[in-house]
Amino acid sequence: MRNTAALHGTLLVALSACPAVATAQNSTDDQEPVALHNPVISADGAWMAAEVRSGQGDGNVRVWSTEGDVTFSIEHGQNPRISRDSRWVSALRKPLLEDSGTVTPTNKRAGQTLVLLDTQDGSQRTFEFVLSHDWTYSYDENYTSMHLVYLQSPETKDDEEGPSKDEATKPAKKPAAKERKVGTLHLVHLKSDYRLFTLQNVTQYAAHQTMHHVAYV
């Protein structure tokens, strides 16, 4: 998952000078230019990430180390976030259609797939049907990322029984705004992958940035 030095250098400029959008032109003529979106950098400056999109609109989240020639990629990712201790990079992946817009998405419920990448070894884990996500950190001054908080969309009848034959051939309906805002709140301990608690019927939440506290309604 290596990338060219030209694109790497352009991302550094994008992070320091233009945080919204930057364009990188590869040095070879047979490669089309790519656009960089939503660049972020870790608090210690060790890692940076951005959406890398081609001219055709296809994109991935690319993760770079600023201290060595190491890169990772989150396929079809968007809106990357880096934990304060640089250990984790998270990104949302849109629901994918199997063939075309006439086929029901693999992810039938509202929300997207949350991808969590470990910068220590490049391993990834996924969480399904995520509406939004945030981080909580330890209560000491080290700000070590301890928990991943995410809101999951509510289960539907289709999740239990699966869609009928007629429903499977119809385009998926976009859930109403109210349905998308109500879900199940999860707090996951990253070190042991142990889910500490689950709360139903949550509409909004806020995670404290330096303590293990989450407010919700």
Order of alpha helices (4+ residues) and beta strands (2+ residues): alpha-beta-beta-beta-beta-beta-beta-beta-beta-beta-beta-alpha-alpha-alpha-beta-beta-beta-beta
